Amino acid sequence: MPLTREAVELLVQAARAWYFDGHQHGLRDREWMALRFLGRANRFSRTPSALAGFIGATRATASQIVKTLESKSFLVRKPSHEDKRSVVLHVTTLGEKCLNQYDPINHVVNAVTALGTDECVKLRDSLREILNHLDAAHQRLDASICRDCMFLAERSTGPATGRARSTAEFFCRLYRSPISLDETELLCTSFERTRDRPTIVKHLDRAER
């Protein structure tokens, strides 16, 4: 069997952990996908329409999924600060607990963690390149993290002295809104890829120390 086909088939087998028939811990696979996405999405992407686009469903189907998650107290709706006519979906503490304890992909996360940091980084970067090719071939854009997006800009909140800058902040040029350092690691469905984001990586390295 060719190496590339073997690798893809192994990837498909791994995906069986989160695509399944029926329920696991009270939720269907697409409901798990929605809860997982909303738990990692930024404030611009936690909307019913963004959710529908991410999971590949109609607005009506996404609305029904939201209602199911709300009925289990995993989600709440709150008015958007940016647009009072829309709502933002928030994962509750109970929803976060459910993800941490019962998410079907947790076994895969544990298996990848066991590979070690270096191998995990290689796997992440390889999968990201695969998605880049798929996006280009199908003329689509999947959600990805804010810090790799072309719309994210860095700005300084204080005067620069020599090499140092007082405090770094970030700004989304698409939504014209400030972005915190923590938010740069969240998923966005308005993401457009860029390869030039070295300054943010430096800030993240400092934050993790």
N, C-alpha and C positions, 0 to 999 in steps of 0.2 A: 504493500500500500504506500503511495507517495506520502512523504513526510507532511506536506501541507494539508492534505486531506485528512490524515490521521489526527493532526492537531485540531482541525476544525471539528471533527467528529467527537473528539474528547471534550471540546468546549461545549458542544451541544449536549453531551451527557451531563456535564456539570450544571447546565442550565435547567435540567430536570428538577433540581432542588427547589426552584421557585416557580416552575410551571407545572401545575398538577390539576387533576380533576377533583371536584368536590370542595371540601373545606379542610383547612388546618387551623386548629385553635379558633374556630368560629368565623374565619374569613376565607373567601375565595382568593385565587392567585392574583387577580386584577385588583382586588381590594387591598391586598398586601402591598402590591406595587404602588398604589395610590398613597397609602399611609407612609410607606418608605420614602417616596418622593417628597411628600409634604413635610416630612421630618427633616429633610436636607435642603429644601428649596428656600430661596431668598424671598423677601417680602413682595417683590414684584411678580413672582411666579406662583405664589400660593393662592391662585384664583381658580374658579371652576373651569374657565376657558383654557388656561395654561395646563391644568391637570388633564383635560380632555386631549389636548395636543400631545402631551408627554406619553400617555398610556395608549394613544391611538384609538380613542373612542369618540363617539358622538357626544355633544353637550348633554343630551338627555341621559345617556349611559353614565357619564361622569357625575351628573347631578344625583342619580340614583345611588352611585357608590358613596358620594358624600353623605347622603341621607343615612345610609347603612352605618357608616363610621360615626356619624353624629349620634345615632340611636344607641351605639355601644359606648358613648361618652369618650370616644377617641379623638374627636374633632369638635371645634367650636368655630362659629363664624363671628367675625368682628368687622366693623366698618373700616374701610381703607382710609389711611391718613392722606394719601395722595389724591384719591378720587372718592368722594363721599357717596357716589352712585354705585360703587362696587363694594365687594366684601373680600376680606382676606381670611383664608382658612388656617387655623392654628391647631397644631397637635397638642393635646392635653397631656398632663403628667401621666394619666392612665395610658394614653396612647403611646407615650415614650417608653413606659414600663413594658407594654405589650411588645413593642419592637425589640427592646433589649432582651427580653426573655424568650419570645416565641417566633420571631421573624424566621421564615424558612431559609433565608440565606445565611443565617448565623453559622451554620455548619460549614458553609463554604468560606466564610470570613475566617473562621478558626483554622481551616485547612491552609488558607493562603498565609495567615499569620505564622503558621508553623514553618513556612519556607524561609523565614528570616527577612530582614529589612532589604538587603540588596536584591534578592530574588523577587521580592514583592514590588520593588521599584521597577525592575525590568519588566515584570508582567504588566504592571499598570501602564508603562510607557508603550509597550507593544500593543496592548489593547486599544490605547488611545490612537496609535497610528492606524490600526485596523479601522476604527470608527471614522477617522479622517478620510480614508479611502472610500468607505461606504457612503459617507455624507456627500463626497464629491461625485460619486457614480450615480447616486439617486437624487442629487440636487436637494438635499435636506440638511437640516441642522438639528442635532440633538442637544438637550440641555447639558451644560458643563459648568465647571466652577468659574466664578466671577474673576479670579485673578488671572485667568488666561484669556480674558475677553478684550477685544479691541476697543470697546467702549469705556473701559476703566482707565481713569487718569489719576495720577498722584499729584497732590498739591500740598503746600506747606502752610501751616497755621501760625507760623512765627517767623521772625527774621533769621536769615542764614548768617552764621558767623564762621568763616573759614570753611572747613569741610562739613561741619555739623549743621543740622537743621533742628529747630526746636521740637516740633511735633509733626509727624507725617499723617495726612489724611488722604482718603481716596474719594473719587467723584465719578458717578456714572454719567457719561455724556449723553446716553440715550434717554434715560429717565430724568436727567438734570437733578440728581439727588446725591447727597453725601453718602459714602459707604464706609462702614467701620472695617478695621482690620479683620475681625472675626467673620464679617459678612463676605469677605473676598474668597472664603473657602466654601461658600454655599452654592447650590445649583441655580442656574438661571435659564429659562426657556428662550430668552431673547439673546442668548450668547452668540457671538461671532468670534471666531478664533483668531488669535495673534500669537506670534512666536517670540515677541519681544516684551518680557515682563520680569527683568532681573531685579528691579528695585523691590518689588513686592516679595520676592523670594527671600531677600535679605531681611526684610522686616519680619517675615514669618519665622525665619531662623532665630532671630533675636527673641521673639515672643515665646518660642518653645524652650529656651534655655532657662 
